[in-house]
Amino acid sequence: MNTNIYQHEFNVRLKSVLVWSLALVFLIVFYFSIFPVFSDQAALINAMMARFPAELRAAFGMDNIDLSSVLGFYSFIFLFVQLCLSIQAGNYGFGLVSIEESELTADFLLSKPVSRTQVLTSKLLAALTSLTITNLIVWVSSFISILLFSAGHAYEPRTLILLLLSIVIFQLFFLSVGLVVSLLVKRVRNVTPYALGLGFGTYVLSAFSGVFGEVKLELITPFKHLDAAYIVRNGAYDTPLVLLNVAVTLVSLAVSYWLYIHRDIPAVS
C-alpha cells in the first residue's frame, strides 16, 4: 500500500461519506420514530398488511414479517438502508480507477515509483475505510433508534447484530462488482448512472424474485443473499447464498487486479 495514494483517495471521498452517512442516519431515525404507532396497534397493522396483495408484500420484503415487532419493523427499514449502501459502494467501485482514466490523469499517477498492484490496493483500502465509516454510523444510529423508540418491546440483540454484520459483505459485493465492470468496459465517463443501475437493478431483481418465487433470480441479487426478512425470521444467514455472494466478491477482486495490471491506460496526447 502507498500511504500518499491512500490518503488522497480517502480525502476525495470524505464529503461523500458525510453526505451518505447523514442521509442514512435520517432514514433510520425518521422511520423508526414511527414504530411506536405500529406497535400500539399491532392487530390492526397486521390485519391491514394481510389485505395487501401477496406479490406486493413480497416485492417490498414485507411477507412473513411482523411490523409490530422491533426487528420486523427494522428489517423493513433495513431494505432501504441496503439500497442506499448498494449505490454508495457501487459508486466507489465504478469510480475507483475510471475517474482518473476519464480525466486522463491515470498515466501521471502510474509514472510514480509505485506498482499497479500498490495503486489498486491503496485505492481499495481507502474506499473500504470510507464504507466502514458509513457502516459504523449505521450501527450507532440503529442501536440509538431502537433504544429511543422501541417503546419497551423486547428484541433479540443477536439477530440485530447478524443484520448489521451483513453490511460489510453487502458493501464489498457492490464495491468489487462495480470495480470489475468499470475495468471491463472501455471507459466510464460518469459513474453515477452505473452505480444507480447496479443498485436499483439488483433491487428490482430481488423484488421480482419475491413476486414470482423465482429461485434463479435469488442467485444473482445480493438483496436476496443477505435478505433482512430471512435473517429476522430464522436468526441466521442463508449460508449457501452468503457463500455465493462472497465467492462473487473474491472472483471480482481477483479479476479486477488482473485486468488493471494488464490494462492499457489512456494518456494525454
One Martini backbone bead per residue (centre of mass of N, CA, C, O) as a GRO file, in nm:
protein
  269
    1MET     BB    1   0.098   0.035   0.019
    2ASN     BB    2   0.017   0.382  -0.040
    3THR     BB    3  -0.020   0.651   0.157
    4ASN     BB    4  -0.077   0.886  -0.040
    5ILE     BB    5  -0.303   0.752  -0.199
    6TYR     BB    6  -0.485   0.686   0.036
    7GLN     BB    7  -0.524   0.978   0.139
    8HIS     BB    8  -0.640   1.096  -0.119
    9GLU     BB    9  -0.884   0.904  -0.154
   10PHE     BB   10  -1.014   0.966   0.119
   11ASN     BB   11  -1.049   1.276   0.087
   12VAL     BB   12  -1.231   1.267  -0.166
   13ARG     BB   13  -1.470   1.096   0.006
   14LEU     BB   14  -1.556   1.251   0.265
   15LYS     BB   15  -1.812   1.403   0.173
   16SER     BB   16  -1.968   1.154   0.084
   17VAL     BB   17  -1.974   1.013   0.357
   18LEU     BB   18  -2.133   1.233   0.503
   19VAL     BB   19  -2.387   1.230   0.329
   20TRP     BB   20  -2.462   0.930   0.355
   21SER     BB   21  -2.469   0.918   0.665
   22LEU     BB   22  -2.690   1.132   0.713
   23ALA     BB   23  -2.907   0.995   0.543
   24LEU     BB   24  -2.917   0.730   0.714
   25VAL     BB   25  -2.987   0.854   0.982
   26PHE     BB   26  -3.253   0.975   0.893
   27LEU     BB   27  -3.391   0.718   0.796
   28ILE     BB   28  -3.380   0.556   1.061
   29VAL     BB   29  -3.498   0.760   1.265
   30PHE     BB   30  -3.757   0.842   1.122
   31TYR     BB   31  -3.887   0.557   1.080
   32PHE     BB   32  -3.854   0.452   1.381
   33SER     BB   33  -4.036   0.677   1.517
   34ILE     BB   34  -4.311   0.511   1.413
   35PHE     BB   35  -4.323   0.241   1.572
   36PRO     BB   36  -4.523   0.293   1.813
   37VAL     BB   37  -4.774   0.289   1.630
   38PHE     BB   38  -4.749  -0.007   1.542
   39SER     BB   39  -4.732  -0.144   1.829
   40ASP     BB   40  -5.016  -0.029   1.938
   41GLN     BB   41  -5.146  -0.161   1.643
   42ALA     BB   42  -5.095  -0.463   1.567
   43ALA     BB   43  -5.360  -0.591   1.463
   44LEU     BB   44  -5.425  -0.375   1.251
   45ILE     BB   45  -5.164  -0.387   1.086
   46ASN     BB   46  -5.171  -0.693   1.012
   47ALA     BB   47  -5.448  -0.680   0.874
   48MET     BB   48  -5.368  -0.474   0.660
   49MET     BB   49  -5.133  -0.635   0.534
   50ALA     BB   50  -5.312  -0.883   0.447
   51ARG     BB   51  -5.462  -0.712   0.213
   52PHE     BB   52  -5.230  -0.721   0.059
   53PRO     BB   53  -5.072  -0.829  -0.188
   54ALA     BB   54  -4.841  -1.074  -0.196
   55GLU     BB   55  -4.660  -0.944  -0.414
   56LEU     BB   56  -4.613  -0.674  -0.269
   57ARG     BB   57  -4.490  -0.788  -0.008
   58ALA     BB   58  -4.256  -0.935  -0.149
   59ALA     BB   59  -4.123  -0.688  -0.294
   60PHE     BB   60  -4.088  -0.540   0.016
   61GLY     BB   61  -4.031  -0.759   0.244
   62MET     BB   62  -4.339  -0.820   0.405
   63ASP     BB   63  -4.330  -1.116   0.421
   64ASN     BB   64  -4.341  -1.280   0.716
   65ILE     BB   65  -4.374  -1.009   0.892
   66ASP     BB   66  -4.366  -0.813   1.197
   67LEU     BB   67  -4.429  -0.471   1.227
   68SER     BB   68  -4.473  -0.480   1.558
   69SER     BB   69  -4.183  -0.550   1.567
   70VAL     BB   70  -3.872  -0.451   1.593
   71LEU     BB   71  -3.732  -0.635   1.366
   72GLY     BB   72  -3.953  -0.623   1.157
   73PHE     BB   73  -3.935  -0.316   1.113
   74TYR     BB   74  -3.628  -0.299   1.061
   75SER     BB   75  -3.620  -0.480   0.805
   76PHE     BB   76  -3.773  -0.275   0.632
   77ILE     BB   77  -3.563  -0.045   0.656
   78PHE     BB   78  -3.307  -0.209   0.567
   79LEU     BB   79  -3.370  -0.221   0.266
   80PHE     BB   80  -3.310   0.090   0.222
   81VAL     BB   81  -3.028   0.083   0.329
   82GLN     BB   82  -2.917  -0.111   0.116
   83LEU     BB   83  -2.972   0.066  -0.128
   84CYS     BB   84  -2.779   0.292  -0.045
   85LEU     BB   85  -2.523   0.115  -0.012
   86SER     BB   86  -2.511   0.015  -0.306
   87ILE     BB   87  -2.464   0.294  -0.438
   88GLN     BB   88  -2.213   0.377  -0.286
   89ALA     BB   89  -2.032   0.129  -0.350
   90GLY     BB   90  -2.065   0.143  -0.657
   91ASN     BB   91  -1.948   0.425  -0.692
   92TYR     BB   92  -1.665   0.353  -0.585
   93GLY     BB   93  -1.604   0.124  -0.783
   94PHE     BB   94  -1.638   0.280  -1.056
   95GLY     BB   95  -1.430   0.525  -0.954
   96LEU     BB   96  -1.148   0.411  -0.879
   97VAL     BB   97  -1.025   0.428  -1.201
   98SER     BB   98  -1.212   0.597  -1.407
   99ILE     BB   99  -1.169   0.895  -1.340
  100GLU     BB  100  -0.868   0.919  -1.425
  101GLU     BB  101  -0.914   0.816  -1.714
  102SER     BB  102  -1.120   1.037  -1.806
  103GLU     BB  103  -0.898   1.271  -1.716
  104LEU     BB  104  -0.604   1.180  -1.795
  105THR     BB  105  -0.425   1.098  -1.500
  106ALA     BB  106  -0.316   0.800  -1.477
  107ASP     BB  107  -0.029   0.825  -1.603
  108PHE     BB  108   0.088   1.001  -1.378
  109LEU     BB  109   0.054   0.801  -1.145
  110LEU     BB  110   0.217   0.558  -1.298
  111SER     BB  111   0.498   0.726  -1.298
  112LYS     BB  112   0.537   0.638  -1.034
  113PRO     BB  113   0.714   0.447  -0.774
  114VAL     BB  114   0.459   0.237  -0.839
  115SER     BB  115   0.259  -0.015  -0.845
  116ARG     BB  116  -0.041  -0.130  -0.950
  117THR     BB  117  -0.101  -0.290  -0.697
  118GLN     BB  118  -0.063  -0.053  -0.500
  119VAL     BB  119  -0.272   0.134  -0.616
  120LEU     BB  120  -0.525  -0.051  -0.587
  121THR     BB  121  -0.495  -0.110  -0.286
  122SER     BB  122  -0.515   0.182  -0.187
  123LYS     BB  123  -0.795   0.238  -0.306
  124LEU     BB  124  -0.950   0.010  -0.165
  125LEU     BB  125  -0.886   0.093   0.130
  126ALA     BB  126  -1.016   0.372   0.113
  127ALA     BB  127  -1.299   0.273   0.040
  128LEU     BB  128  -1.332   0.086   0.286
  129THR     BB  129  -1.309   0.306   0.498
  130SER     BB  130  -1.554   0.469   0.406
  131LEU     BB  131  -1.761   0.235   0.443
  132THR     BB  132  -1.704   0.186   0.746
  133ILE     BB  133  -1.810   0.452   0.849
  134THR     BB  134  -2.099   0.410   0.753
  135ASN     BB  135  -2.143   0.148   0.902
  136LEU     BB  136  -2.105   0.258   1.194
  137ILE     BB  137  -2.338   0.465   1.174
  138VAL     BB  138  -2.558   0.254   1.141
  139TRP     BB  139  -2.517   0.115   1.406
  140VAL     BB  140  -2.562   0.356   1.597
  141SER     BB  141  -2.845   0.448   1.488
  142SER     BB  142  -2.988   0.180   1.543
  143PHE     BB  143  -2.949   0.159   1.850
  144ILE     BB  144  -3.068   0.437   1.922
  145SER     BB  145  -3.349   0.399   1.795
  146ILE     BB  146  -3.428   0.152   1.963
  147LEU     BB  147  -3.391   0.284   2.238
  148LEU     BB  148  -3.602   0.525   2.185
  149PHE     BB  149  -3.854   0.348   2.003
  150SER     BB  150  -3.936   0.052   2.129
  151ALA     BB  151  -4.132   0.074   2.380
  152GLY     BB  152  -4.019  -0.192   2.546
  153HIS     BB  153  -3.960  -0.390   2.333
  154ALA     BB  154  -3.851  -0.687   2.258
  155TYR     BB  155  -3.530  -0.827   2.149
  156GLU     BB  156  -3.275  -0.977   1.944
  157PRO     BB  157  -2.950  -0.888   1.942
  158ARG     BB  158  -2.823  -1.107   1.761
  159THR     BB  159  -2.994  -1.044   1.508
  160LEU     BB  160  -2.907  -0.753   1.475
  161ILE     BB  161  -2.605  -0.816   1.438
  162LEU     BB  162  -2.638  -0.986   1.184
  163LEU     BB  163  -2.747  -0.762   1.011
  164LEU     BB  164  -2.501  -0.563   1.047
  165LEU     BB  165  -2.278  -0.765   0.946
  166SER     BB  166  -2.387  -0.775   0.643
  167ILE     BB  167  -2.284  -0.505   0.529
  168VAL     BB  168  -1.989  -0.568   0.442
  169ILE     BB  169  -2.065  -0.781   0.232
  170PHE     BB  170  -2.246  -0.596   0.064
  171GLN     BB  171  -2.038  -0.376  -0.004
  172LEU     BB  172  -1.819  -0.556  -0.140
  173PHE     BB  173  -1.985  -0.643  -0.377
  174PHE     BB  174  -2.029  -0.357  -0.510
  175LEU     BB  175  -1.737  -0.272  -0.523
  176SER     BB  176  -1.626  -0.513  -0.698
  177VAL     BB  177  -1.829  -0.502  -0.934
  178GLY     BB  178  -1.778  -0.210  -1.012
  179LEU     BB  179  -1.479  -0.247  -1.077
  180VAL     BB  180  -1.491  -0.474  -1.295
  181VAL     BB  181  -1.678  -0.324  -1.491
  182SER     BB  182  -1.493  -0.073  -1.535
  183LEU     BB  183  -1.265  -0.266  -1.667
  184LEU     BB  184  -1.442  -0.391  -1.905
  185VAL     BB  185  -1.480  -0.122  -1.998
  186LYS     BB  186  -1.343   0.128  -2.168
  187ARG     BB  187  -1.527   0.382  -2.044
  188VAL     BB  188  -1.610   0.584  -1.756
  189ARG     BB  189  -1.761   0.898  -1.743
  190ASN     BB  190  -2.014   0.813  -1.545
  191VAL     BB  191  -2.090   0.660  -1.240
  192THR     BB  192  -2.389   0.702  -1.156
  193PRO     BB  193  -2.553   0.523  -1.357
  194TYR     BB  194  -2.411   0.261  -1.276
  195ALA     BB  195  -2.482   0.260  -0.972
  196LEU     BB  196  -2.789   0.278  -1.007
  197GLY     BB  197  -2.820   0.028  -1.185
  198LEU     BB  198  -2.705  -0.179  -0.986
  199GLY     BB  199  -2.884  -0.122  -0.742
  200PHE     BB  200  -3.174  -0.124  -0.875
  201GLY     BB  201  -3.143  -0.384  -1.037
  202THR     BB  202  -3.107  -0.582  -0.792
  203TYR     BB  203  -3.368  -0.496  -0.651
  204VAL     BB  204  -3.566  -0.580  -0.874
  205LEU     BB  205  -3.484  -0.876  -0.876
  206SER     BB  206  -3.575  -0.923  -0.586
  207ALA     BB  207  -3.872  -0.854  -0.631
  208PHE     BB  208  -3.927  -1.070  -0.849
  209SER     BB  209  -3.849  -1.307  -0.674
  210GLY     BB  210  -4.080  -1.261  -0.467
  211VAL     BB  211  -4.324  -1.270  -0.663
  212PHE     BB  212  -4.233  -1.552  -0.836
  213GLY     BB  213  -4.028  -1.747  -0.693
  214GLU     BB  214  -3.738  -1.711  -0.824
  215VAL     BB  215  -3.447  -1.873  -0.770
  216LYS     BB  216  -3.250  -1.763  -0.988
  217LEU     BB  217  -3.262  -1.464  -0.890
  218GLU     BB  218  -3.132  -1.510  -0.608
  219LEU     BB  219  -2.838  -1.569  -0.724
  220ILE     BB  220  -2.802  -1.241  -0.845
  221THR     BB  221  -2.894  -1.106  -0.557
  222PRO     BB  222  -2.792  -0.953  -0.260
  223PHE     BB  223  -3.081  -0.907  -0.137
  224LYS     BB  224  -3.100  -1.231  -0.100
  225HIS     BB  225  -2.838  -1.314   0.034
  226LEU     BB  226  -2.923  -1.055   0.251
  227ASP     BB  227  -3.205  -1.109   0.392
  228ALA     BB  228  -3.365  -0.957   0.643
  229ALA     BB  229  -3.619  -1.134   0.681
  230TYR     BB  230  -3.468  -1.402   0.705
  231ILE     BB  231  -3.291  -1.332   0.950
  232VAL     BB  232  -3.528  -1.272   1.145
  233ARG     BB  233  -3.679  -1.548   1.122
  234ASN     BB  234  -3.396  -1.740   1.169
  235GLY     BB  235  -3.129  -1.621   1.302
  236ALA     BB  236  -2.988  -1.638   1.006
  237TYR     BB  237  -2.820  -1.730   0.740
  238ASP     BB  238  -2.798  -1.799   0.397
  239THR     BB  239  -2.533  -1.972   0.336
  240PRO     BB  240  -2.517  -2.030   0.027
  241LEU     BB  241  -2.564  -1.728  -0.056
  242VAL     BB  242  -2.326  -1.605   0.097
  243LEU     BB  243  -2.105  -1.771  -0.044
  244LEU     BB  244  -2.169  -1.664  -0.323
  245ASN     BB  245  -2.113  -1.369  -0.262
  246VAL     BB  246  -1.815  -1.404  -0.179
  247ALA     BB  247  -1.721  -1.533  -0.444
  248VAL     BB  248  -1.784  -1.293  -0.628
  249THR     BB  249  -1.600  -1.094  -0.483
  250LEU     BB  250  -1.328  -1.247  -0.517
  251VAL     BB  251  -1.335  -1.269  -0.825
  252SER     BB  252  -1.359  -0.967  -0.886
  253LEU     BB  253  -1.089  -0.888  -0.754
  254ALA     BB  254  -0.902  -1.071  -0.917
  255VAL     BB  255  -0.985  -0.961  -1.198
  256SER     BB  256  -0.915  -0.666  -1.142
  257TYR     BB  257  -0.612  -0.698  -1.108
  258TRP     BB  258  -0.557  -0.822  -1.383
  259LEU     BB  259  -0.674  -0.590  -1.557
  260TYR     BB  260  -0.502  -0.355  -1.439
  261ILE     BB  261  -0.218  -0.468  -1.502
  262HIS     BB  262  -0.313  -0.507  -1.831
  263ARG     BB  263  -0.380  -0.216  -1.883
  264ASP     BB  264  -0.456   0.042  -2.101
  265ILE     BB  265  -0.357   0.364  -2.045
  266PRO     BB  266  -0.474   0.661  -2.088
  267ALA     BB  267  -0.336   0.948  -2.248
  268VAL     BB  268  -0.200   1.239  -2.305
  269SER     BB  269  -0.156   1.385  -2.634
   0.00000   0.00000   0.00000
